[in-house]
Amino acid sequence: MKGFRTFGLLATTALGSMIAAQAFAQETGSQLEEVVVTATRQASTVNRVPLSVSAVSQRSIEQQGVKNVEDLSRTVPGVTFRRTGGEGNPNITIRGIGGNGATVGSPTTGVYLDDSALQRRNVNGLITGNGSPFPQLFDLERVEILRGPQGTLYGGSSQGGTVRFITPTPSLASYSGQARVEGSYTENGGFNYDLGAALGGPIVKDKLGFRASVAARRQEGWIDHLSRYDGHRFAKNTNDTTQRALRAALKFAPTENFSITPAVYWSSDRSLDDETQWNPVQAVSVGAATVAGRTFNNSGTVNGVRFQFPNTVFPAYATNAMPWYGPYTTGNGRYLSTTNVVHVNSPRLTQLLMPSLTLDWDLGDVQLKSITTYVYDDTKGTRFNGGGGVRTGIIPFSVTGNTAPLYLQGFPDTFSYYYYTNTRHAWSEELRLSTNPDRPLSVVAGVFISDSSIHVHGGEHADEDQVSRFFRGAPEAWFLGAYPLPSLRNGGSLLRNDVSDREVFLDEKELAGFGELTYKVTDQLKVIAGARITRYKQTFNQIYGGAVAGAPTAGTSTANPAGFTGAPLFNQTGVVVTDPLLTTPFPMDLNGCPNSVNCPLQYTTLKAKESPFTPKLGLSYQINEDDLVYATVSKGFRAGGVNPPVPPLQCASDLAALGVSSTPQTFKSDTVTSYEAGSKMRMLDRRLQVNTSVFYINWSDVQFNLPLRGCGFAYIANAAKAVSKGFDMQANGRFGPWTIGAAVSLTDAAYTRDVMTPPNAAGQRAVLAKKGDNLGVPDWQVNLALQYDFELAGRNSYIRGDYTYTGKYDRTTGPGTSSYDALIHDGNSTEQWNLRGGVALTDKMDLALFVLNATNSQDVMNKGHGTNSALTTFTTFRPRTIGLQASFRY
């Protein structure tokens, strides 16, 4: 409710200012600027496009303090951005289509740089480096956000909508450019900088032009690491980020009607550490609080009691309730002793290289465009987990008749490193024809071809085997029927800490034909009809091994085709006499895999293909030059894919709980059918623009991510049905010296029936989601802006404030479901204020002072709960940041 009180106060102030200024505005106010977009693949002003679209200019990006796509999502109605997965994969959702179920497989939101697609498929797995790359927000003409399915013109993965980053076209007639220098300071952190420069113009007038830009940004970290044993700080400001971007484009016009535009874009986005913090209060109420000692037997059973903390006492020392944890702190490190802690970073680096070639022919009433694009992007990094305790991991063992403890303290220097590289090579070609939109019948039609190859290599390097020997009397691999991998990084010698190693080769091919017709029934009434047919193929190859993978099944077609006959020396009932790592070597022959009979690796090959069809039908009525109403029915889809097999031993109990013996090999595309009606109105002598829309989206065969809670793996099935409904409104007004903006959306996205597994042999079914469970997207989103322009010492000046409210949502499915997690289920609302004031030093140079997160909000944005761990984690806003920016344009 605190958000709506603030919202109401600001809205009342804004409306009062509008009424008071209205009479003055009739004489002195200026009209709103026309904004041109190309959302329909043809140039048109926003108020004449019959769909819900927002256009954010470069100037608006700067004035609102937008630094990245996450900030951008908070200024546009109906858009949600989160970082998911252990390594913080970026995920953007529009109108609720996505949420909790969209973190794997194809994304639900299209991402474009000009006319070239950037979105990419996510590969199943715990730590993968997934996520579509996003361009840096500098030297952009505008950002277009298209809400609702765009399956006709933009194809798959534009299921909830599309985000387009539009860059300036090289001019053949005049020079233009911009430069930006910014410095700021973050509380609890340090100094940041943001630099950028762009220049463009004719090389040969009317024949050859260029546009080039460069940008660099560094943001200092603000998260410190404190020892969980004595509270001393062992690392400070670890989560700094650095971004770089370059773009260059030429435009060559050998004739008046033909042009060639080669362009190249490169960017680098590096974070030294993640922004995850541990909650300051941790408690696990199980068992006794004191442990005097431990004894072990050869079966690996611990004869003791379950531990609890805070205030757990061990033979050598005591650890208390961790009172040192608070805002902007965590405690992740290698505990070499209770007082000697070493910080280990969890870096992530994403690089994007995208050359493109665009050909334009103007044949009078017909325009032809060819866009050829190559995309190379690479994400790599390491996720470190550590901290003076034992995550029991793979197969729980008995502790006085109970399952294994969630977390064991007192075992120093436990650690795991998740390493990953995720590389894509893709090319695409789109050939598009469009006719004069002023004709009675206009057409946009074309063909699209793409070929993408993704290579993911990841795994875990940990001391789980050593911990297992200490607590269980034998290495973990012994109980799993597997063996640590021989490290290929270490000359092929046996490296006992390689818990898993996974390599995926994913190839996708797509061929699509599309068309959209607009027929003028009258000068005011238009009928829009379109369709797209897509042929999609996917080939999935995986090589997987290590303790968590388990022993490959002999003779199967999807795991070790040659048959695994070198049986491991272990007793799966738990009786262990000797440690095989110290006696007989395990027989393996990696050089002969997969044909060797002594191959310890799983080999999987799976294929999927489908041909989705996405039609569209709409009506628009231009009431007058300024006012438009429209209604649209459209479909969108997200391509299906494959499920690699989960480890059979590690996940046996989870599969049994879900009533299945194995995970399905493939899943099909899911589809949305959207019903939308909207209006675009200009009022008060074109000083107020109000765009509204209401929508109802039926989401069928939802690709539901089914987590296996005990073993940490998951698979995808078309198991759900959902509906997203709501409205969005965007208003901009200019009344004398006041400029007012408001963006409001309400999204009610929920499952419309219970999601359950097939019955097992006993007729039991597991409940995966219940009817009415929220899809994991906020209900209300509100962005309000108020700017006052005035003269200061004869110079044009302004002050403005921007307020953002994001409502509540569910982070997991509800109570009574297999994925319900009470510790993180309730997603709270968030608020943020940004303030800015500026002065025009000259007609080309501005100077601005800004405060981002002015109230120093610490509202929780994301919250997590690790497998087999009582610790919950969260992320929050960057602390209050104060800065000065100088910008130059000509």
Residue pairs with C-beta under 8 A, 6 or more apart in sequence:
2 831
3 780
3 782
3 805
3 807
3 829
3 831
4 805
6 803
6 805
6 831
7 782
7 784
7 803
7 805
10 784
10 786
10 803
11 742
11 784
13 786
14 740
14 742
14 784
14 786
17 735
17 738
17 740
17 786
18 733
18 735
18 738
18 740
21 29
21 735
21 736
21 737
21 738
22 684
22 735
24 735
24 736
25 684
25 687
25 734
25 735
25 736
26 685
28 736
29 685
29 687
29 734
29 735
29 736
30 687
30 734
31 685
31 686
31 687
31 734
32 682
32 686
32 687
32 688
32 689
32 732
32 733
32 734
34 45
35 45
35 46
35 55
35 57
35 142
36 43
36 44
36 45
36 46
37 43
37 44
37 45
37 46
37 49
37 53
37 55
37 142
37 144
38 44
38 144
38 164
38 166
39 49
39 51
39 53
39 144
39 146
39 164
40 49
40 51
40 153
40 444
40 516
41 153
41 432
41 434
41 444
41 516
42 434
42 437
42 442
42 444
44 437
46 53
46 55
46 680
46 691
47 626
47 628
47 680
47 682
47 689
47 691
48 622
48 628
48 680
50 526
50 528
50 618
50 620
50 628
50 630
50 632
50 678
51 146
51 147
51 148
51 630
51 632
51 676
51 678
52 78
52 146
52 147
52 148
52 676
52 678
52 691
52 693
52 695
52 728
53 144
53 145
53 146
53 147
54 76
54 77
54 144
54 145
54 147
54 730
54 743
55 142
55 143
55 144
55 145
56 66
56 72
56 75
56 76
56 142
56 143
56 145
57 141
57 142
58 138
58 139
58 140
58 141
58 142
58 178
60 66
60 75
61 72
61 137
61 140
61 143
62 180
62 848
62 885
62 887
63 787
63 800
63 836
63 838
63 848
64 71
64 75
64 785
64 802
64 834
65 71
65 802
65 834
65 836
65 850
65 852
66 72
66 75
66 137
67 137
67 194
67 217
67 219
67 852
68 134
68 137
69 81
69 90
69 92
69 134
69 137
69 163
70 81
70 83
70 90
72 79
72 81
72 137
72 143
73 79
73 80
73 81
73 92
74 81
74 781
74 783
74 804
74 806
74 832
75 743
75 783
75 802
75 804
76 145
76 743
76 783
77 147
77 728
77 729
77 730
77 743
77 744
77 745
77 781
77 783
78 94
78 95
78 147
78 161
78 726
78 728
78 745
78 747
78 781
79 92
79 93
79 94
79 145
79 147
79 161
79 163
79 781
80 92
80 93
80 94
80 98
80 99
80 777
80 778
80 781
80 806
81 90
81 91
81 92
81 93
82 91
82 93
82 861
82 862
83 89
83 90
83 91
83 862
83 875
84 91
84 103
84 862
85 103
85 126
85 127
85 128
85 130
86 126
86 127
86 383
86 418
87 127
87 128
87 129
87 274
87 346
87 348
87 381
87 383
87 418
87 420
88 271
88 274
88 275
88 276
88 348
89 103
89 122
89 128
89 129
89 130
89 131
90 131
90 132
90 134
91 98
91 102
91 103
91 107
91 131
92 98
92 107
92 109
92 111
92 132
92 163
93 99
93 102
93 108
93 109
93 160
93 777
94 108
94 109
94 145
94 147
94 148
94 160
94 161
94 163
95 147
95 148
95 160
95 161
95 695
95 697
95 724
95 726
95 747
95 749
96 160
96 697
96 724
96 726
96 747
96 748
96 749
96 775
96 777
97 108
97 109
97 149
97 159
97 160
97 161
97 636
97 672
97 697
97 699
97 724
97 749
98 107
98 108
98 109
98 160
98 775
98 777
99 749
99 774
99 775
99 776
99 777
99 809
100 705
100 775
100 776
100 810
100 811
100 812
100 813
101 702
101 703
101 704
101 705
101 720
101 775
101 776
102 108
102 703
103 122
103 130
103 705
104 122
104 123
104 124
104 130
104 703
104 705
104 714
104 716
105 121
105 122
105 124
105 638
105 639
105 640
105 641
105 667
105 703
105 716
106 119
106 121
106 122
106 156
106 157
106 638
106 639
106 641
107 119
107 120
107 121
107 122
107 132
107 157
107 638
108 157
108 159
108 160
108 638
109 119
109 157
109 158
109 159
109 160
109 161
109 162
109 163
110 117
110 119
110 150
110 154
110 155
110 157
110 158
110 161
110 162
110 163
111 117
111 118
111 119
111 132
111 134
111 162
111 163
112 118
112 154
112 162
112 163
112 164
112 165
113 135
113 164
113 165
113 167
113 265
113 354
114 164
114 165
114 166
114 167
114 263
114 356
114 358
115 358
115 369
115 371
115 430
116 354
116 356
116 371
116 373
116 375
116 428
117 154
117 155
117 373
117 428
117 450
118 132
118 133
118 134
118 135
118 352
118 354
118 375
118 377
119 132
119 157
120 131
120 132
120 133
120 377
120 424
120 426
120 452
120 454
121 452
121 454
121 506
121 508
121 639
121 641
122 128
122 130
122 131
123 130
123 422
123 454
123 456
123 504
123 506
124 643
124 644
124 714
124 715
124 716
125 456
125 458
125 502
125 504
126 418
126 712
126 713
127 383
127 418
127 419
127 420
127 458
127 460
128 420
128 422
128 456
128 458
129 348
129 379
129 380
129 381
129 420
129 421
129 422
129 456
129 458
130 379
130 422
131 350
131 379
133 267
133 269
133 350
133 352
133 377
133 379
134 165
135 165
135 245
135 265
135 267
135 352
136 215
136 217
136 243
136 245
136 267
136 269
137 143
138 180
138 196
138 198
138 213
138 215
138 245
139 167
139 168
139 178
139 196
139 198
139 211
139 213
139 215
139 247
140 165
140 166
140 167
140 168
141 166
141 167
141 168
142 166
143 163
143 164
143 165
143 166
144 162
144 163
144 164
144 166
145 161
145 162
145 163
145 164
146 154
146 158
146 161
146 162
146 163
146 164
147 160
147 161
147 693
147 695
147 728
148 160
148 161
148 632
148 634
148 674
148 676
148 695
148 697
149 158
149 159
149 160
149 161
149 614
149 634
149 635
149 636
149 672
149 674
149 697
150 158
150 161
150 162
150 634
150 636
151 158
151 159
151 532
151 614
151 616
151 634
151 635
151 636
151 637
152 514
152 515
152 516
152 530
152 531
152 532
152 614
152 615
152 616
152 634
153 444
153 514
153 516
153 530
153 532
154 162
155 448
155 510
155 512
155 514
155 532
155 534
155 614
156 510
156 534
156 536
156 612
156 637
156 638
156 639
156 669
157 638
157 639
158 636
159 636
159 637
159 638
159 670
159 671
159 672
160 636
160 672
167 211
167 247
167 249
167 263
168 176
168 198
168 200
168 211
169 211
169 249
169 251
169 261
170 200
170 201
170 209
170 210
170 211
170 249
170 250
170 251
170 261
171 200
171 201
171 202
171 209
171 211
171 251
172 202
172 205
172 206
172 207
172 208
172 209
172 251
172 253
173 202
173 205
173 206
173 209
174 201
174 202
175 199
175 200
175 201
175 202
175 890
176 199
176 200
176 201
176 889
176 890
177 197
177 198
177 199
177 200
177 201
177 889
177 890
178 196
178 197
178 198
178 887
178 888
178 889
178 890
179 196
179 197
179 198
179 887
179 888
180 194
180 195
180 196
180 197
180 885
180 886
180 887
180 888
181 194
181 195
181 885
181 886
181 887
182 193
182 194
182 195
182 883
182 884
182 885
182 886
183 191
183 192
183 193
183 194
183 883
183 884
184 191
184 192
184 193
184 194
184 850
184 852
184 881
184 882
184 883
184 884
185 191
185 192
185 881
185 882
185 883
186 192
186 219
186 220
186 222
186 878
186 879
186 880
186 881
187 222
187 856
187 879
187 880
187 881
188 222
188 224
188 327
188 328
188 879
189 220
189 221
189 222
189 237
189 878
189 879
190 220
190 221
190 222
190 237
191 220
192 217
192 218
192 219
192 220
192 881
192 883
193 216
193 217
193 218
194 216
194 217
194 218
194 885
195 215
195 216
195 217
196 213
196 214
196 215
196 216
197 213
197 214
197 215
198 211
198 212
198 213
198 214
199 211
199 212
199 213
200 209
200 210
200 211
200 212
201 209
201 210
202 208
202 209
203 209
203 210
206 253
207 252
207 253
207 254
208 250
208 251
208 252
208 253
209 250
209 251
210 248
210 249
210 250
210 251
211 247
211 248
211 249
212 247
212 248
212 249
213 245
213 246
213 247
213 248
214 245
214 246
215 243
215 244
215 245
215 246
216 242
216 243
216 244
216 245
217 241
217 242
217 243
218 240
218 241
218 242
218 243
219 240
219 241
219 242
219 878
220 237
220 240
221 237
221 238
221 239
221 240
221 241
221 272
221 273
222 237
222 239
222 328
222 878
222 879
223 237
223 238
223 239
223 273
223 275
223 277
223 328
223 329
223 330
224 233
224 235
224 236
224 237
224 238
224 328
224 329
224 330
225 233
225 234
225 235
225 236
225 238
225 329
225 330
225 331
225 332
225 333
225 341
225 343
226 232
226 233
226 234
226 324
226 325
226 329
226 330
226 331
227 233
227 234
227 324
227 331
227 333
227 335
227 339
227 341
228 319
228 322
228 331
228 387
228 388
229 317
229 319
229 335
229 338
229 339
229 388
230 338
230 339
231 322
231 323
231 324
232 339
232 341
234 333
234 341
234 342
234 343
235 333
235 343
238 272
238 273
238 343
238 345
239 271
239 272
239 273
239 274
239 275
240 271
240 272
240 273
241 269
241 270
241 271
241 272
242 268
242 270
243 267
243 268
243 269
243 270
244 267
244 268
245 265
245 266
245 267
245 268
246 264
246 265
246 266
246 267
247 263
247 264
247 265
247 266
248 263
248 264
249 261
249 262
249 263
249 264
250 261
250 262
250 263
251 259
251 260
251 261
252 259
252 260
252 261
253 259
253 260
254 260
257 361
257 362
257 363
258 359
258 360
258 361
258 362
259 359
259 360
260 357
260 358
260 359
261 357
261 358
261 359
261 360
262 355
262 356
262 357
262 358
263 355
263 356
263 357
263 358
264 353
264 354
264 355
264 356
265 352
265 353
265 354
265 355
265 356
266 351
266 352
266 353
266 354
267 351
267 352
268 349
268 350
268 351
268 352
269 349
269 350
269 351
270 347
270 348
270 349
270 350
271 347
271 348
271 349
272 345
272 347
273 345
273 346
273 347
274 346
274 348
274 383
275 875
276 330
276 864
276 873
276 874
276 875
277 327
277 328
277 329
277 330
277 873
277 874
277 875
277 876
278 325
278 329
278 330
278 331
278 332
278 871
278 872
278 873
279 325
279 871
279 872
279 873
279 874
280 322
280 325
280 326
280 329
281 321
281 325
282 309
282 310
282 321
282 322
282 870
282 871
282 872
283 309
283 310
283 321
283 870
284 308
284 309
284 406
284 407
284 870
285 308
286 306
286 307
286 308
286 405
286 406
287 305
287 306
287 307
287 308
287 402
287 405
288 305
288 306
288 308
289 308
289 311
289 312
289 313
290 312
290 313
291 304
291 305
291 307
291 312
291 313
291 314
291 410
292 315
293 304
293 315
294 302
294 303
294 304
294 471
295 302
295 303
295 304
296 302
296 303
296 470
296 471
296 472
296 473
297 303
297 473
298 473
298 474
298 575
298 576
298 577
299 473
299 574
299 575
299 576
300 397
300 468
300 471
300 472
300 473
300 474
300 479
300 574
300 576
301 397
301 398
301 399
301 472
301 574
302 397
302 398
302 399
302 471
302 472
303 400
304 399
304 400
305 399
305 400
306 399
306 400
306 402
306 405
307 405
307 407
307 408
307 409
307 410
309 319
309 321
309 407
309 409
310 319
310 320
310 321
310 322
311 318
311 319
311 320
311 321
312 318
312 319
312 409
312 410
314 409
314 410
316 338
316 410
317 338
319 338
319 409
319 410
322 331
325 331
327 858
327 876
328 879
330 873
331 387
332 343
332 344
332 346
332 384
332 385
332 386
332 387
333 341
333 342
333 343
333 344
333 386
333 387
334 341
334 342
334 344
334 386
334 413
334 415
335 341
335 386
335 387
335 388
335 412
335 413
335 414
336 342
336 412
336 413
337 412
338 388
338 412
344 384
344 386
344 415
344 417
345 382
345 384
346 381
346 382
346 383
346 384
347 381
347 382
348 379
348 380
348 381
349 379
349 380
349 381
350 377
350 378
350 379
351 377
351 378
351 379
352 375
352 376
352 377
353 375
353 376
353 377
354 373
354 374
354 375
354 376
355 373
355 374
356 371
356 372
356 373
356 374
357 370
357 371
357 372
357 373
358 369
358 370
358 371
358 372
359 368
359 369
359 370
360 367
360 368
360 369
361 367
361 368
361 369
364 436
365 435
365 436
365 439
366 433
366 434
366 435
366 436
367 433
367 434
367 435
368 431
368 432
368 433
369 430
369 431
369 432
369 433
369 434
370 429
370 430
370 431
370 432
371 428
371 429
371 430
371 432
372 427
372 428
372 429
373 427
373 428
373 429
374 425
374 426
374 427
375 424
375 425
375 426
375 427
375 428
375 452
376 423
376 424
376 425
376 426
377 423
377 424
378 421
378 422
378 423
378 424
379 420
379 421
379 422
379 423
380 420
380 421
380 422
381 419
381 420
382 417
382 418
382 419
382 420
383 417
383 418
383 419
383 420
384 415
384 416
384 417
384 418
385 391
385 415
385 416
385 417
385 418
385 866
386 413
386 414
386 415
386 416
387 414
388 409
388 410
388 411
388 412
388 413
388 414
389 407
389 408
389 409
389 410
389 411
389 414
390 407
390 408
390 411
390 414
390 467
390 471
391 407
391 414
391 416
391 866
391 867
391 868
391 869
392 404
392 405
392 406
392 408
392 868
393 464
393 468
393 476
393 868
394 464
394 476
394 479
394 480
394 547
394 548
394 650
394 711
395 476
395 479
395 480
395 649
395 650
396 403
396 404
396 710
397 404
397 471
397 472
397 479
398 404
399 405
404 868
406 868
406 869
406 870
407 868
407 869
407 870
407 871
408 471
411 467
411 470
411 471
413 463
414 463
414 467
415 462
415 463
416 460
416 461
416 462
416 463
416 464
416 499
417 460
417 461
417 462
418 458
418 459
418 460
419 458
419 459
419 460
419 461
420 456
420 457
420 458
421 455
421 456
421 457
421 458
422 454
422 455
422 456
422 458
423 454
423 455
423 456
424 452
424 453
424 454
424 455
425 452
425 453
426 450
426 451
426 452
426 453
427 450
427 451
428 448
428 449
428 450
428 451
429 448
429 449
429 450
430 446
430 447
430 448
430 449
431 446
431 447
432 444
432 445
432 446
433 443
433 444
433 445
433 446
434 442
434 443
434 444
434 445
435 441
435 442
435 443
435 444
436 442
437 518
440 519
440 520
441 517
441 518
441 519
441 520
442 517
442 518
443 515
443 516
443 517
443 518
444 515
444 516
444 530
445 513
445 514
445 515
445 516
446 513
446 514
446 515
447 511
447 512
447 513
447 514
448 510
448 511
448 512
448 513
448 514
449 510
449 511
449 512
450 508
450 509
450 510
451 507
451 508
451 509
451 510
452 507
452 508
452 509
453 505
453 506
453 507
453 508
454 504
454 505
454 506
454 507
454 508
455 503
455 504
455 505
455 506
456 502
456 503
456 504
456 506
457 502
457 503
457 504
458 502
459 485
459 498
459 499
459 500
459 501
459 502
459 546
460 498
460 499
460 500
460 546
460 548
461 497
461 498
461 499
462 497
462 499
463 497
464 476
464 499
464 547
465 475
465 476
465 477
465 484
465 496
465 497
465 499
465 547
465 581
466 475
466 496
466 497
467 476
468 474
468 475
468 476
468 478
468 479
469 475
469 579
472 479
473 576
474 570
474 576
474 579
475 484
475 496
475 547
475 579
475 580
475 581
476 499
476 547
477 483
477 484
477 547
478 570
478 576
478 579
478 580
479 570
479 572
479 574
480 547
480 548
480 550
480 551
480 647
480 649
480 650
481 550
481 551
481 568
481 570
481 572
481 649
482 545
482 546
482 547
482 548
482 549
482 550
482 551
482 568
482 600
482 649
483 547
483 568
483 586
483 588
483 600
484 494
484 495
484 496
484 497
484 498
484 499
484 546
484 547
484 581
485 495
485 498
485 500
485 501
485 545
485 546
485 600
486 492
486 493
486 494
486 495
486 498
486 588
486 590
487 493
487 494
487 495
487 498
488 590
489 495
492 590
494 581
494 585
496 581
498 546
499 546
499 547
499 548
500 544
500 545
500 546
500 547
500 548
500 549
501 544
501 545
501 546
502 542
502 543
502 544
502 549
503 542
503 543
503 544
504 540
504 541
504 542
504 644
505 540
505 541
505 542
506 538
506 539
506 540
506 541
507 538
507 539
508 536
508 537
508 538
508 639
509 536
509 537
509 538
510 534
510 535
510 536
510 537
511 534
511 535
512 532
512 533
512 534
512 535
513 532
513 533
514 530
514 531
514 532
514 533
515 530
515 531
515 532
516 528
516 529
516 530
516 616
517 528
517 529
517 530
518 526
518 527
518 528
519 526
519 527
519 529
520 526
521 527
523 622
524 621
524 622
524 623
525 619
525 620
525 621
525 622
526 619
526 620
526 621
526 622
527 617
527 618
527 619
528 616
528 617
528 618
528 619
528 620
528 632
529 615
529 616
529 617
529 618
530 615
530 616
530 617
531 613
531 614
531 615
531 616
532 613
532 614
533 611
533 612
533 613
534 611
534 612
534 613
534 614
534 637
535 609
535 611
536 609
536 610
536 611
536 612
536 639
536 669
537 607
537 608
537 609
538 607
538 608
538 609
538 639
538 640
538 641
538 642
539 605
539 606
539 607
540 604
540 605
540 606
540 607
540 608
540 641
540 642
540 644
541 603
541 604
541 605
542 602
542 603
542 604
542 605
542 644
543 593
543 601
543 602
543 603
543 604
544 601
544 602
544 604
544 644
545 600
545 601
545 602
548 647
548 650
548 711
549 601
549 602
549 647
550 647
550 648
550 649
550 650
551 564
551 568
551 600
551 649
552 559
552 560
552 564
552 599
552 600
552 601
552 602
552 603
553 559
553 560
553 564
553 648
554 560
554 563
554 564
554 565
555 561
555 563
558 602
558 603
558 604
558 605
558 606
558 645
558 665
559 602
559 603
559 604
559 645
560 594
560 599
560 601
560 602
560 603
561 594
561 595
561 603
562 594
562 595
562 596
562 597
562 599
563 597
564 597
564 598
564 599
564 600
565 597
565 598
566 586
566 587
566 588
566 597
566 598
566 600
568 580
568 586
569 580
569 584
569 586
570 576
570 580
580 586
586 600
587 598
588 598
588 599
588 600
589 596
589 598
589 599
590 596
590 599
590 600
590 601
592 598
592 599
593 599
593 601
593 603
594 601
594 603
602 645
604 644
604 645
606 642
606 643
606 644
606 665
606 666
607 642
608 640
608 641
608 642
608 666
610 639
610 640
610 668
610 669
612 637
612 639
612 669
612 671
613 635
614 634
614 635
614 636
614 637
614 671
615 634
615 635
616 632
616 633
616 634
616 635
617 632
617 633
617 634
618 630
618 631
618 632
618 633
618 634
619 630
619 631
619 632
620 628
620 629
620 630
621 628
621 629
621 630
622 628
623 629
626 681
626 682
626 686
627 679
627 680
627 681
627 682
628 679
628 680
628 681
629 677
629 678
629 679
629 680
630 677
630 678
630 679
631 676
631 677
631 678
632 674
632 675
632 676
632 677
633 673
633 674
633 675
633 676
634 673
634 674
634 676
635 671
635 672
635 673
635 674
636 671
636 672
636 674
637 669
637 670
637 671
637 672
638 669
638 670
638 671
638 703
639 669
640 666
640 667
640 668
640 669
640 670
640 703
640 718
641 666
641 667
641 716
642 665
642 666
642 667
643 663
643 664
643 665
643 666
643 667
643 715
643 716
645 662
645 663
645 665
646 655
646 663
646 708
646 711
646 713
646 715
647 711
647 713
648 662
650 711
650 713
651 708
651 710
651 711
651 713
653 710
653 711
654 708
654 709
654 710
654 711
654 713
655 661
655 662
655 663
655 708
656 760
657 766
657 818
658 706
658 708
658 757
658 766
658 768
658 818
659 757
659 758
659 759
659 760
659 764
659 765
659 766
660 757
660 758
660 760
663 715
664 715
664 717
667 703
667 716
667 717
667 718
668 701
668 718
669 701
670 699
670 700
670 701
670 702
670 703
670 718
671 699
671 700
671 701
672 697
672 698
672 699
672 700
673 697
673 698
673 700
674 695
674 696
674 697
674 698
675 695
675 696
675 697
676 693
676 694
676 695
676 696
677 693
677 694
678 691
678 692
678 693
678 694
679 690
679 691
679 692
679 693
680 689
680 690
680 691
681 689
681 690
681 691
682 688
682 689
683 689
683 690
684 733
684 735
687 733
687 734
687 735
688 731
688 732
688 733
688 734
689 731
689 732
689 733
690 729
690 730
690 731
691 729
691 730
691 731
692 727
692 728
692 729
692 730
693 727
693 728
693 729
694 726
694 727
695 724
695 725
695 726
695 727
695 728
696 723
696 724
696 725
697 723
697 724
697 725
698 723
699 721
699 722
699 723
699 724
700 721
701 718
701 720
701 721
702 718
702 719
702 720
702 721
702 722
703 716
703 717
703 718
704 716
704 717
704 718
704 719
704 720
704 755
704 768
704 769
705 714
705 715
705 716
706 714
706 715
706 716
706 717
706 719
706 768
707 713
707 714
707 818
707 819
708 714
708 715
709 818
709 819
709 867
710 867
711 867
712 867
712 868
719 755
719 768
720 751
720 753
720 755
720 768
720 769
721 751
721 752
721 753
722 749
722 750
722 751
722 752
722 775
723 749
723 750
723 752
724 747
724 748
724 749
724 750
724 775
724 777
725 747
725 748
725 749
726 745
726 746
726 747
726 748
726 749
727 745
727 746
728 743
728 744
728 745
728 746
729 742
729 743
729 744
729 745
730 741
730 742
730 743
730 744
731 740
731 741
731 742
731 743
732 739
732 740
732 741
732 742
733 739
733 740
733 741
734 740
737 788
737 789
737 790
738 786
738 787
738 788
738 789
739 785
739 786
739 787
739 788
739 789
739 800
740 785
740 786
740 787
741 783
741 784
741 785
741 786
742 782
742 783
742 784
742 785
743 781
743 782
743 783
743 784
744 780
744 781
744 782
744 783
745 780
745 781
746 779
746 780
747 777
747 778
747 779
747 781
748 779
749 774
749 775
749 777
750 771
750 772
750 773
750 774
750 775
751 769
751 770
751 771
751 772
751 773
751 775
752 771
753 771
754 767
754 769
754 770
754 771
755 767
755 768
755 769
755 770
756 765
756 766
756 767
756 768
757 765
757 766
757 768
758 765
759 765
766 818
767 816
767 817
767 818
768 813
768 817
768 818
768 819
769 813
769 814
769 817
769 819
770 813
770 814
770 816
770 817
772 814
773 810
773 813
773 814
773 817
774 809
774 810
774 814
775 810
776 809
776 810
776 811
776 812
776 827
777 809
778 806
778 807
778 808
778 809
778 827
778 829
779 807
779 808
779 809
780 805
780 806
780 807
781 805
781 806
781 807
782 803
782 804
782 805
783 802
783 803
783 804
783 805
784 802
784 803
785 800
785 801
785 802
785 803
786 800
786 801
787 798
787 799
787 800
788 798
788 799
788 800
789 796
789 797
789 798
790 797
790 798
791 797
792 839
795 839
795 840
795 841
796 839
796 840
797 837
797 838
797 839
797 840
798 837
798 838
799 835
799 836
799 837
800 835
800 836
800 837
801 833
801 834
801 835
801 836
802 833
802 834
802 835
802 836
803 831
803 832
803 833
803 834
804 830
804 831
804 832
804 833
804 834
805 829
805 830
805 831
806 829
806 830
806 831
807 829
808 826
808 827
808 828
808 829
809 827
810 825
810 826
810 827
811 821
811 824
811 825
811 826
811 827
811 863
812 819
812 820
812 821
812 824
812 825
813 819
813 820
814 820
814 825
815 822
815 825
821 865
823 865
823 872
824 863
824 864
824 865
824 872
827 863
828 859
828 860
829 859
830 857
830 859
830 860
830 861
830 877
831 855
831 857
831 859
832 853
832 855
832 857
832 859
832 877
833 853
833 854
833 855
833 857
834 850
834 851
834 852
834 853
834 854
835 850
835 851
835 854
836 848
836 849
836 850
836 851
837 848
837 849
837 850
838 846
838 847
838 848
838 849
839 846
839 847
839 848
840 846
841 847
844 888
844 889
844 890
845 886
845 887
845 888
846 886
846 887
846 888
847 884
847 885
847 886
848 884
848 885
848 886
848 887
849 882
849 883
849 884
850 882
850 883
850 884
850 885
851 880
851 881
851 882
852 878
852 880
852 881
852 882
852 883
853 877
853 878
853 879
853 880
853 881
854 880
855 880
856 879
856 880
857 876
857 877
858 876
858 877
859 876
859 877
860 874
860 875
860 876
861 874
861 875
861 876
861 877
862 874
862 875
863 872
863 873
863 874
863 875
864 872
864 873
864 874
865 871
865 872
865 873
866 873
